Amino acid sequence: MTNNPTSKSQRAVPLRVMLLAFAVSGVLMAAKFLAYGFTGSTAILSDALESIINVVASGFALYSIYLSSRPPDSSHPYGHGKIEHFAVGFEGALILLAAAAILYKAIPAFFQEQPLGQLGVGILLVLGASGVNLVMGFYLVRTGRRTRSITLEADGKHLLTDVYTSFGVVGGLFLVRLTGWHVWDPLVACMVAGNIVITGWRLVGRSFGGLMDEADPELLIRIVDILNDWRQPDWVGIHRLRSRRYGEKVHVDFHLILPRHYGLQDAHVEAEKIEKLILDSLSEVVEVIVHVDPCEDPLCEFCRQDRCQDRNSVGTEADKPWRLEQLVAKREHRTQ
């Protein structure tokens, strides 16, 4: 059973927000390179280099959100949402590349001291860009969580990391002005590189997790809670509970164990009942597929039926709530 997809206007929200982020990233990149032109600071250059990554990543994220919003087709029956996981990994890889570029420029500066120019103007430009990035970053993260767009959320976190970077750069420039030690400039640049390496690595890891269909324990626990709250006496058990995320959309499947005297029509009704329950309870789930299995003798202890013509033992485990590890496990069935 499938759920109705989000409306066209709802799908357009991440696209509009990402378009705004792309435009803002371009303006801020220009401001930071202007600040570098005034100061000649290696730390500001490292911040400007990261801004190039912001613009490229925002452009790719914009395309990925556009592509993921397209409906499923014959070539992509599950939709195009997986591109968002790839976009997150791409952004993480670009951040790591930016860190390497920053180190390439910063390390020689330890041994080749360069005079710094108009630090006051440079600091003001960087602080102004940081303020815009701070607002934009929080807006992207909040909108990404509301619309369940991992691309928006990742880009927002990237911008917030850029804010921390800029504050570090400004702090380093203040130290240069106070102490007269130019070594603070490349030192801050190296610290910036180390900070963004952590962010980039996390984004790459999150991308791999999505592309490899890593389990989402939080979502599965919510499903288990729903099943426990609405559990019926005829639902003997559930196993092989799985979920798969495609961008903002989630597909769920599992095996439902029913009494073996059930007819095909009765089993179909129970399967549809439980599918509708999950779809109505979780808005991000767009498809639920239930495979029906007949009960076997060892399952009698989990059965809640008061009267059963096939029962061979007492349901000693029947009143215990289902647990996540119990529902995700694969149950082997005997061949008759």
LUMKESE-64657 format. One record per atom (N, C-alpha, C): residue number from 1; z, x, y. Coordinates in steps of 0.001 Angstrom, whole numbers. Each point is the difference from the previous one (the first is absolute). Layout:
! LUMKESE-64657
  pos        Z        X        Y
  NUM        Z        X        Y
...
! end
This chain:
! LUMKESE-64657
  pos        Z        X        Y
    1        0      858    -1189
    1        0     -858     1189
    1        0      890     1233
    2     -743     -400     1008
    2     -105      778     1226
    2      523     -791     1181
    3      434      752     1008
    3      507     -595     1224
    3    -1076       15     1056
    4      129     -864     1006
    4     -953        0     1086
    4      166     1270      811
    5    -1084      704      350
    5      120     1221      789
    5      452     -303     1413
    6      439     1021      692
    6      427     -176     1377
    6    -1171     -443      855
    7      312     -709     1077
    7    -1050     -536      854
    7     -767     1121      684
    8    -1181     -357      511
    8     -851      992      660
    8      692      576     1228
    9      717     -852      750
    9      701      478     1196
    9     1124      968     -361
   10      705     -264    -1122
   10     1066      910     -439
   10     -567     1342     -431
   11    -1154      -33     -691
   11     -616     1254     -440
   11     -513      816     1171
   12     -301     -664     1121
   12     -543      701     1163
   12     1069      732      798
   13     1275     -371     -187
   13     1080      615      776
   13       63     1514     -211
   14       77      516    -1262
   14       39     1458     -178
   14    -1217      698      588
   15    -1168     -647      -56
   15    -1218      617      526
   15       90      163     1517
   16      475    -1028      681
   16      124       74     1464
   16     1047     1049      407
   17     1102       10     -715
   17     1066      960      322
   17     -475     1429     -235
   18     -732      214    -1101
   18     -484     1351     -297
   18    -1054      449     1001
   19     -805     -928      499
   19     -990      328     1026
   19      697      458     1277
   20     1094     -690      357
   20      785      409     1159
   20      602     1390     -214
   21      532      241    -1199
   21      603     1303     -303
   21    -1029     1123       83
   22    -1212     -268     -450
   22    -1070      999       48
   22     -327      363     1447
   23     -110    -1015      861
   23     -315      254     1406
   23     1120      779      681
   24     1242     -392     -256
   24     1140      669      618
   24       90     1453     -467
   25     -275      235    -1291
   25       58     1373     -534
   25     -997      907      707
   26    -1179     -544      312
   26    -1007      796      707
   26      453      394     1391
   27      607     -939      723
   27      483      287     1357
   27     1130     1024      -26
   28      927     -141     -946
   28     1133      925      -78
   28     -438     1399     -412
   29    -1002       84     -859
   29     -526     1319     -376
   29     -545      724     1229
   30     -743     -730      840
   30     -547      598     1213
   30     1125      468      931
   31     1073     -795      101
   31     1119      368      868
   31      680     1284     -477
   32      139      153    -1311
   32      682     1188     -524
   32     -851     1253      154
   33    -1311     -139     -185
   33     -855     1171      226
   33      -28      372     1482
   34      130    -1008      866
   34      102      278     1432
   34     1288      769      286
   35     1087     -407     -671
   35     1272      712      164
   35     -117     1436     -491
   36     -716      212    -1090
   36     -207     1372     -496
   36     -807      821      999
   37     -985     -658      636
   37     -799      707     1004
   37      843      463     1174
   38     1003     -804      383
   38      873      376     1114
   38      959     1117     -374
   39      473        1    -1264
   39     1104      905     -367
   39     -414     1181     -874
   40     -985     -185     -861
   40     -349     1042     -971
   40     1038      131    -1091
   41      854    -1012     -163
   41     1101       57     -970
   41     -502     -206    -1431
   42      443      876     -896
   42     -339     -147    -1414
   42      636    -1262     -583
   43     1206     -321      444
   43      676    -1193     -497
   43     -760    -1261      408
   44     -456      -56     1256
   44     -772    -1157      442
   44    -1336      -59     -734
   45     -601     1164     -245
   45    -1250       21     -768
   45      233     -567    -1399
   46     1150      323     -618
   46      289     -534    -1331
   46      116    -1520       46
   47      593     -504     1078
   47      113    -1448      164
   47    -1383     -624      200
   48     -849      670      767
   48    -1352     -513      246
   48     -837       14    -1274
   49      176     1051     -816
   49     -732       68    -1264
   49      404    -1149     -925
   50     1289     -322        8
   50      436    -1133     -810
   50     -597    -1302      520
   51     -244      -76     1313
   51     -600    -1202      572
   51    -1439     -190     -478
   52     -707     1100     -255
   52    -1342     -123     -580
   52       98     -709    -1345
   53     1008      396     -776
   53      223     -642    -1296
   53      304    -1482      190
   54      774     -315     1043
   54      310    -1408      274
   54    -1267     -817      210
   55     -914      553      774
   55    -1231     -727      313
   55     -858     -167    -1249
   56     -176     1081     -765
   56     -814      -83    -1215
   56      628     -955    -1008
   57     1320      119     -170
   57      700     -866     -958
   57      -67    -1461      433
   58      139     -255     1301
   58      -73    -1372      496
   58    -1391     -583     -216
   59    -1017      837      181
   59    -1365     -473     -240
   59     -228     -368    -1454
   60      483      842     -899
   60     -165     -308    -1430
   60      850    -1201     -395
   61     1201      -87      571
   61      871    -1141     -286
   61     -642    -1297      483
   62     -661       62     1155
   62     -689    -1175      532
   62    -1079     -477     -969
   63     -767      945     -523
   63    -1042     -365     -959
   63      600     -548    -1293
   64     1090      611     -459
   64      605     -447    -1262
   64      571    -1407      118
   65      585     -324     1168
   65      529    -1348      203
   65    -1138    -1014       46
   66    -1105      387      650
   66    -1173     -891       24
   66     -512     -255    -1415
   67      -90     1070     -793
   67     -539     -138    -1354
   67      957     -792     -891
   68     1298      246      127
   68      977     -676     -858
   68       87    -1492      301
   69     -420     -409     1210
   69       65    -1418      361
   69    -1150     -807     -602
   70     -997      682     -552
   70    -1130     -715     -591
   70      426     -660    -1309
   71     -536    -1167     -296
   71      397     -719    -1219
   71     -538      687    -1257
   72      550     -317    -1165
   72     -519      570    -1265
   72    -1461     -376     -202
   73     -721      863     -702
   73    -1388     -284     -335
   73     -246      417    -1444
   74    -1242      -89     -440
   74     -311      305    -1401
   74      257     1461     -341
   75     -141      876      981
   75      234     1431     -241
   75     1466      375      113
   76      762     -780      765
   76     1421      268      207
   76      774    -1301     -208
   77      181     -415    -1251
   77      625    -1305     -274
   77     1450     -101      452
   78      687     1133      175
   78     1375      -18      491
   78       75      191     1517
   79    -1148        6      655
   79      -18      223     1443
   79     -144     1472      336
   80      155      329     1283
   80     -222     1368      486
   80     1279      646      527
   81     1148     -562     -358
   81     1266      455      559
   81      398     1416     -370
   82     -520      533    -1111
   82      376     1354     -412
   82     -395     1056     1036
   83     -988     -332      860
   83     -425      964     1008
   83     1147      358      931
   84      973     -905      161
   84     1132      287      874
   84      858     1130     -566
   85      158       44    -1314
   85      749     1104     -615
   85     -732     1321      222
   86    -1325      -50     -113
   86     -786     1217      238
   86      127      431     1459
   87       15     -981      926
   87      125      320     1427
   87     1329      689      290
   88     1073     -469     -644
   88     1315      622      193
   88      -24     1447     -490
   89     -607      232    -1167
   89      -99     1360     -520
   89     -850      889      887
   90    -1080     -563      530
   90     -878      750      896
   90      753      418     1258
   91      794     -928      536
   91      780      314     1189
   91     1038     1077     -301
   92      638      -90    -1167
   92      960     1030     -383
   92     -642     1367     -139
   93    -1202       39     -594
   93     -713     1274     -158
   93     -382      586     1357
   94     -406     -857      935
   94     -345      480     1332
   94     1223      561      719
   95     1155     -627     -209
   95     1234      508      613
   95      322     1393     -538
   96     -166      193    -1299
   96      229     1327     -590
   96     -984     1021      564
   97    -1242     -436      211
   97    -1009      887      599
   97      396      376     1424
   98      531     -974      747
   98      444      282     1362
   98     1138     1014        4
   99      910     -109     -965
   99     1108      959      -93
   99     -522     1410     -227
  100    -1014      125     -860
  100     -593     1323     -249
  100     -645      553     1273
  101     -679     -858      766
  101     -642      442     1242
  101     1037      436     1031
  102     1116     -734       51
  102     1065      357      947
  102      577     1376     -335
  103      271      232    -1278
  103      541     1300     -414
  103     -990     1126      280
  104    -1278     -305     -178
  104    -1048     1010      253
  104       14      446     1461
  105      283     -938      909
  105       34      342     1421
  105     1364      546      433
  106     1076     -456     -658
  106     1345      335      468
  106      467     1378     -447
  107     -296      371    -1247
  107      546     1264     -527
  107     -456     1220      808
  108    -1291      108      346
  108     -391     1162      825
  108      677       30     1359
  109      410    -1167      521
  109      634      -50     1321
  109     1360      688       17
  110      603      201    -1172
  110     1264      741      -51
  110     -210     1457      413
  111    -1190      510     -245
  111     -276     1425      221
  111     -881      238     1219
  112     -600    -1071      528
  112     -873      132     1169
  112      498     -979     1070
  113      956      435      777
  113      605     -891      994
  113    -1021     -375     1059
  114      -78    -1314      275
  114     -931     -504     1001
  114      789     -696     1105
  115     -358      287     1261
  115      698     -684     1107
  115     -317    -1492        2
  116      997     -790      350
  116     -176    -1442       58
  116     -239     -439     1435
  117     -831    -1006      174
  117     -387     -471     1326
  117      930    -1064      553
  118     -572    -1111      449
  118      752    -1049      694
  118      790     -844    -1014
  119     1176      497     -322
  119      805     -673    -1026
  119      432    -1391      436
  120      304     -180     1278
  120      462    -1297      472
  120    -1032    -1088     -233
  121    -1260      275      345
  121    -1074     -978     -200
  121     -206     -258    -1484
  122        8     1078     -776
  122     -200     -138    -1441
  122     1089     -855     -649
  123     1248      255      409
  123     1120     -765     -561
  123     -128    -1483      339
  124     -364     -320     1235
  124     -160    -1402      409
  124    -1097     -698     -798
  125    -1111      691     -212
  125    -1101     -591     -770
  125      413     -269    -1445
  126      699      967     -605
  126      430     -159    -1391
  126     1029    -1120     -120
  127      930      -75      947
  127     1014    -1057      -36
  127     -632    -1382      167
  128     -997     -101      905
  128     -689    -1272      181
  128     -716     -432    -1263
  129     -692      956     -649
  129     -692     -308    -1256
  129      991     -389    -1082
  130     1167      643      -13
  130     1020     -308    -1013
  130      530    -1414      157
  131      202     -420     1251
  131      484    -1359      236
  131     -968    -1045     -521
  132    -1292      217      246
  132    -1016     -937     -500
  132      -21       15    -1526
  133       68     1195     -587
  133        9      114    -1466
  133     1207     -681     -618
  134     1147       91      658
  134     1224     -614     -519
  134     -163    -1522      -94
  135     -501     -599     1081
  135     -208    -1451       15
  135    -1046     -395    -1038
  136    -1097      743      -34
  136    -1095     -324     -922
  136      434      189    -1447
  137      778     1040     -268
  137      441      268    -1367
  137      884    -1108     -543
  138      991     -433      795
  138      876    -1091     -436
  138     -787    -1298     -182
  139     -967     -227      883
  139     -819    -1212      -94
  139     -829       -4    -1286
  140     -572     1144     -345
  140     -805       96    -1222
  140      856     -186    -1250
  141     1165      630      -24
  141      879     -131    -1164
  141      450    -1446     -175
  142      400     -629     1094
  142      466    -1383      -76
  142    -1134     -936     -440
  143    -1183      176      580
  143    -1134     -854     -367
  143     -443      275    -1428
  144       35     1274     -407
  144     -380      348    -1365
  144      906     -645    -1027
  145     1305      -31      269
  145      937     -627     -932
  145     -169    -1517      -10
  146     -276     -560     1191
  146     -168    -1455       74
  146    -1264     -460     -714
  147    -1066      785      116
  147    -1272     -373     -627
  147     -192      657    -1366
  148      988      801     -425
  148      -51      722    -1273
  148    -1206      944      -77
  149     -283      638     1122
  149    -1081      985       50
  149      615     1396      -50
  150     -151      677    -1136
  150      583     1336     -125
  150     -711      992      911
  151    -1261     -278      344
  151     -740      888      893
  151      580      -41     1404
  152      258    -1198      510
  152      619     -130     1324
  152     1369      664       29
  153      795     -259    -1037
  153     1340      573      -42
  153      -51     1520      -53
  154     -925      549     -802
  154     -125     1453     -112
  154     -445      613     1320
  155     -944     -648      682
  155     -477      533     1275
  155     1108      -73     1048
  156      808    -1069      -43
  156     1113      -95      922
  156     1023     1097     -214
  157      312      281    -1272
  157      941     1080     -306
  157     -558     1351      436
  158    -1317      152     -130
  158     -647     1238      449
  158      178      162     1505
  159     -196    -1086      758
  159      171       75     1449
  159     1442      306      375
  160      961     -579     -740
  160     1403      289      281
  160      322     1464     -285
  161     -627      548    -1044
  161      160     1431     -276
  161     -557      827     1152
  162    -1113     -471      577
  162     -600      683     1143
  162      956      -18     1196
  163      778    -1077      135
  163      988      -78     1084
  163     1067     1076     -185
  164      502      128    -1226
  164     1007     1035     -270
  164     -581     1389      292
  165    -1259      170     -377
  165     -679     1264      264
  165      -33      289     1497
  166     -396    -1009      778
  166     -124      188     1447
  166     1350      296      643
  167     1040     -695     -449
  167     1333      272      544
  167      432     1441     -317
  168     -348      451    -1208
  168      310     1384     -358
  168     -748      981      879
  169    -1255     -307      298
  169     -813      861      867
  169      612       69     1392
  170      367    -1167      541
  170      592      -35     1341
  170     1317      788       20
  171      811     -176    -1059
  171     1248      756      -70
  171     -251     1497       -8
  172    -1022      435     -735
  172     -334     1418      -37
  172     -436      522     1351
  173     -777     -804      727
  173     -463      426     1320
  173     1157       79      994
  174      951     -902     -107
  174     1188       82      846
  174      771     1290     -285
  175       97      360    -1281
  175      694     1241     -355
  175     -729     1219      563
  176    -1328      -71       -1
  176     -773     1101      586
  176      321      133     1480
  177       64    -1143      703
  177      282       30     1440
  177     1421      477      280
  178      936     -386     -857
  178     1396      355      241
  178      294     1455     -335
  179     -580      480    -1099
  179      340     1344     -490
  179    -1031     1060      350
  180    -1237     -459      255
  180    -1067      968      242
  180     -512      645    -1271
  181      475     -452    -1177
  181     -440      564    -1280
  181    -1202     -798     -519
  182    -1140      614       18
  182    -1223     -689     -411
  182      -64     -227    -1512
  183      891      662     -727
  183       -7     -162    -1450
  183      342    -1440     -404
  184      673     -733      894
  184      319    -1396     -312
  184    -1270     -831     -202
  185    -1060      367      680
  185    -1243     -792      -64
  185     -602        1    -1410
  186     -312     1170     -597
  186     -528      -20    -1368
  186     1033     -440    -1040
  187     1296      259      300
  187     1035     -413     -944
  187       31    -1525     -122
  188      -67     -698     1109
  188      -25    -1465      -24
  188    -1264     -491     -709
  189    -1125      683      244
  189    -1245     -389     -661
  189      142       77    -1522
  190      660     1051     -494
  190      210      132    -1449
  190      936    -1083     -521
  191     1019     -340      777
  191      895    -1077     -407
  191     -735    -1334      -54
  192     -895     -205      961
  192     -837    -1205       -2
  192     -823      -62    -1281
  193     -597     1128     -370
  193     -819       42    -1211
  193      825     -356    -1228
  194     1209      549      -90
  194      852     -305    -1145
  194      374    -1472      -70
  195      244     -610     1168
  195      371    -1409       47
  195    -1140     -896     -471
  196    -1213      285      451
  196    -1104     -887     -365
  196     -468      237    -1441
  197      310     1179     -557
  197     -299      214    -1420
  197      763    -1009     -855
  198     1259     -248      355
  198      816     -962     -762
  198     -622    -1387       64
  199     -413     -415     1209
  199     -621    -1312      156
  199    -1299      -96     -787
  200     -831     1022      119
  200    -1277       -8     -721
  200      181      -60    -1498
  201      964      745     -511
  201      244       21    -1450
  201      469    -1364     -490
  202      845     -654      780
  202      485    -1326     -390
  202    -1151    -1017      -34
  203     -889       78      979
  203    -1126     -927       34
  203     -934      232    -1190
  204     -244     1251     -338
  204     -847      306    -1159
  204      650     -535    -1276
  205     1320      193     -126
  205      701     -524    -1172
  205      -64    -1506      -84
  206      128     -667     1129
  206      -81    -1471        9
  206    -1407     -448     -380
  207    -1000      720      463
  207    -1381     -330     -343
  207     -241      128    -1496
  208      454     1101     -586
  208     -179      197    -1443
  208      699    -1105     -783
  209     1205     -385      469
  209      734    -1057     -688
  209     -771    -1297      -20
  210     -632     -348     1135
  210     -784    -1231       57
  210    -1266       73     -823
  211     -691     1121       79
  211    -1251      147     -756
  211      252       33    -1508
  212     1176      496     -396
  212      343       72    -1423
  212      780    -1228     -468
  213       59    -1040      848
  213      700    -1244     -338
  213     1447      254     -395
  214      682      789      812
  214     1415      267     -226
  214      792    -1302       80
  215      976     -154     -861
  215      790    -1230      -32
  215      752     -197     1312
  216      142    -1271      389
  216      740     -373     1200
  216     1286     -705     -429
  217     1087      756     -235
  217     1237     -606     -521
  217      537    -1117      886
  218     -122      151     1319
  218      529    -1021      907
  218     -699    -1343     -226
  219    -1321       27     -105
  219     -748    -1243     -237
  219      328     -569    -1375
  220       64      854    -1015
  220      284     -477    -1352
  220     1394     -620      -95
  221      961      562      709
  221     1353     -575        1
  221      -22    -1388      634
  222     -779     -171     1069
  222     -119    -1318      620
  222     -594    -1007     -977
  223     -993      440     -790
  223     -608     -888     -983
  223     1023     -367    -1081
  224      765      988     -459
  224     1022     -262    -1013
  224     1030     -999      528
  225      401      143     1262
  225      968     -938      586
  225     -560    -1425       38
  226    -1277     -117      343
  226     -638    -1321       38
  226      -21     -618    -1395
  227     -361      792     -989
  227      -72     -506    -1374
  227     1376     -407     -512
  228     1024      765      353
  228     1366     -362     -420
  228      464    -1295      665
  229     -355     -172     1288
  229      426    -1198      722
  229     -655    -1268     -551
  230    -1237      112     -489
  230     -759    -1171     -445
  230     -242        1    -1512
  231      749      795     -707
  231     -214      140    -1440
  231      154    -1330     -741
  232     -953     -262     -887
  232      -13    -1232     -781
  232      436      289    -1450
  233      567    -1009     -702
  233      444      223    -1388
  233    -1117      471     -924
  234    -1236     -428      271
  234    -1105      369     -886
  234     -541     1400      259
  235      426      646     1087
  235     -460     1357      267
  235      888      962     -802
  236     -449      298    -1189
  236      804      829     -909
  236      170     1406      557
  237    -1047      537      562
  237       87     1355      522
  237    -1249      394      760
  238       86     1114      719
  238    -1135      560      744
  238       -4     1498     -238
  239    -1183      557     -155
  239     -100     1454     -137
  239    -1315      476      611
  240      -97     1321      162
  240    -1168      650      615
  240     -273     -538     1406
  241     1041     -202      774
  241     -148     -414     1396
  241     -546     1169      814
  242    -1118     -243      690
  242     -655     1059      770
  242     -532     -573     1312
  243     -152      877      967
  243     -638     -384     1261
  243     -953     1101      416
  244    -1018     -391      737
  244     -993      954      492
  244     -357     -396     1415
  245       88      956      926
  245     -217     -297     1417
  245    -1373      486      448
  246     -702     -877      715
  246    -1280      324      621
  246      143     -268     1498
  247      431     1022      760
  247      245     -216     1418
  247     1176     -942      172
  248     -228    -1116      717
  248     1068     -973      232
  248      130     -997    -1140
  249     -916       38     -965
  249      -29     -992    -1075
  249      582      585    -1286
  250      725     -843     -736
  250      656      429    -1231
  250     -444     -892    -1152
  251     -310      628    -1131
  251     -340     -717    -1226
  251     1125      236    -1011
  252      440    -1066     -650
  252     1113       60     -951
  252     -462     -535    -1339
  253      424      644    -1073
  253     -269     -543    -1331
  253     1173      313     -923
  254      191     -840    -1010
  254     1066      207     -980
  254     -249     -908    -1201
  255      788      216    -1052
  255      -65     -808    -1220
  255     1187     -957       -9
  256     -284    -1276     -214
  256     1035    -1029      -95
  256      130     -434    -1457
  257     1220      101     -530
  257      241     -383    -1393
  257      480    -1451      -40
  258     -706     -831     -754
  258      331    -1419     -143
  258      262     -329    -1468
  259      694    -1106     -285
  259      226     -391    -1403
  259    -1327      -98     -762
  260      -15      471    -1228
  260    -1266       95     -726
  260     -567    -1342     -460
  261      786    -1074      140
  261     -551    -1304     -359
  261     -760     -645     1163
  262      -29      689     1154
  262     -714     -527     1156
  262    -1497     -117     -294
  263     -614    -1067      489
  263    -1438     -137      -72
  263     -665      746     1149
  264    -1308      136      -70
  264     -741      747     1010
  264      175     -629     1391
  265      -89    -1330       69
  265      120     -675     1284
  265     1401      180      589
  266     1027     -123     -820
  266     1376      175      486
  266      228     1420      518
  267     -539      967     -733
  267      149     1395      414
  267     -709      244     1332
  268    -1174     -619      166
  268     -753      155     1242
  268      781     -584     1177
  269      616    -1146     -193
  269      785     -647     1056
  269     1164      901      429
  270      713      593     -967
  270     1127      868      326
  270     -469     1251      749
  271    -1147      537     -429
  271     -535     1192      666
  271     -361     -307     1455
  272     -636    -1141      216
  272     -367     -377     1365
  272     1237     -270      847
  273     1028     -558     -606
  273     1239     -291      722
  273      627     1290      535
  274       63     1008     -833
  274      647     1248      408
  274     -887      791      971
  275    -1329     -103     -164
  275     -918      641      939
  275      164     -586     1398
  276       33    -1329       84
  276      145     -664     1295
  276     1342      322      642
  277     1025      128     -812
  277     1326      329      509
  277      -21     1336      745
  278     -608     1000     -590
  278      -39     1328      620
  278     -900        0     1232
  279    -1148     -661      -96
  279     -921      -46     1143
  279      621     -705     1193
  280      755    -1053     -255
  280      644     -732     1091
  280     1176      767      598
  281      601      889     -777
  281     1198      713      448
  281     -315     1313      713
  282    -1117      639     -358
  282     -342     1312      557
  282    -1376      -75      655
  283      -23       46     1323
  283    -1254     -181      728
  283     -982     1141     -219
  284      505     1222     -297
  284     -908     1122     -182
  284     -704       -6    -1350
  285      501     -803     -944
  285     -622      -83    -1325
  285    -1162     -983       65
  286    -1192      467     -358
  286    -1195     -843       81
  286     -500     -428    -1377
  287      498      645    -1062
  287     -447     -369    -1337
  287     1103      274    -1011
  288      218     -956     -896
  288      952      169    -1100
  288     -711     -375    -1288
  289       41      895     -962
  289     -608     -252    -1301
  289     1095       55    -1058
  290      143    -1090     -737
  290     1041     -100    -1031
  290     -668      -76    -1370
  291      357      930     -868
  291     -462      -18    -1390
  291     1117     -600     -858
  292     -315    -1022     -764
  292     1017     -707     -773
  292       95      574    -1410
  293     1229      310     -425
  293      275      497    -1349
  293      908     -986     -729
  294     -149     -152    -1316
  294      925     -839     -773
  294     1280      763     -311
  295     1101     -730     -111
  295     1258      656     -313
  295       16      437    -1462
  296      892      949     -317
  296      191      493    -1362
  296     1485      -47     -325
  297      322      177    -1264
  297     1381     -135     -464
  297     1011      825      810
  298     -286     1268      317
  298     1017      788      716
  298      303     -529     1398
  299     -837     -908      538
  299      189     -503     1347
  299      902    -1229       58
  300      421     -502    -1144
  300      834    -1208      -17
  300     1273      174      823
  301      539     1194       37
  301     1242      219      724
  301     -183     -120     1510
  302    -1275       55      478
  302     -260     -136     1433
  302     -428    -1414      381
  303     -201     -867     -980
  303     -547    -1335      234
  303     1068     -952      527
  304     -386     -828      992
  304      928     -947      611
  304     -184    -1429     -525
  305     -936     -209     -877
  305     -229    -1351     -507
  305     1201     -488     -823
  306      416    -1237      266
  306     1120     -560     -764
  306     -401     -302    -1437
  307    -1203     -536     -129
  307     -489     -332    -1336
  307    -1343      690     -225
  308      -81      715    -1082
  308    -1242      713     -299
  308     -206        1    -1506
  309    -1168     -467     -425
  309     -290      -83    -1428
  309     -201     1366     -639
  310     -198     1016      831
  310     -279     1334     -539
  310     1175      961      146
  311     1128     -479      549
  311     1108      915      275
  311      618      542    -1283
  312      243     1317       17
  312      626      660    -1150
  312     1349      616      349
  313      315       35     1293
  313     1290      573      400
  313      446     -650     1307
  314     1253      226      369
  314      582     -587     1210
  314     -444      807     1227
  315     -248     -703     1117
  315     -432      665     1222
  315     1132      677      742
  316      484     1092     -540
  316     1155      691      586
  316     -314      650     1349
  317    -1278      319      266
  317     -388      669     1241
  317     -635     -979      989
  318      -18    -1293     -353
  318     -779     -970      768
  318      499     -186     1423
  319     1304      117      241
  319      557     -279     1313
  319       54     1221      910
  320     -403     1140     -506
  320       12     1216      818
  320    -1259       45      874
  321      127      344     1275
  321    -1182       57      872
  321     -943     1120     -430
  322    -1261     -219      249
  322     -990     1035     -306
  322      201     1200      922
  323     -241     1193     -522
  323       93     1231      770
  323    -1395      615      123
  324     -186      790     1059
  324    -1311      588      269
  324     -483      848    -1166
  325      880      873     -511
  325     -431      885    -1090
  325     -379     -787    -1250
  326      572    -1160     -136
  326     -304     -856    -1149
  326    -1382     -639      144
  327     -356     -394     1217
  327    -1250     -716      217
  327    -1217      923      105
  328      205     1250      421
  328    -1143      912      111
  328     -309      691    -1321
  329      924      -57     -958
  329     -203      668    -1283
  329    -1089     -711     -804
  330     -654      762     -855
  330    -1018     -549     -879
  330      663     -392    -1327
  331     -169    -1258     -399
  331      576     -486    -1238
  331    -1072      -11    -1097
  332      279      677    -1069
  332     -953       41    -1119
  332       85    -1281     -813
  333    -1156     -510     -383
  333      -43    -1210     -806
  333     -435      326    -1412
  334      622     -670     -933
  334     -355      225    -1413
  334    -1308     -738     -338
  335     -774      581     -842
  335    -1203     -684     -473
  335      365     -893    -1172
  336     -533    -1197        8
  336      343     -956    -1054
  336     -814      265    -1256
! end
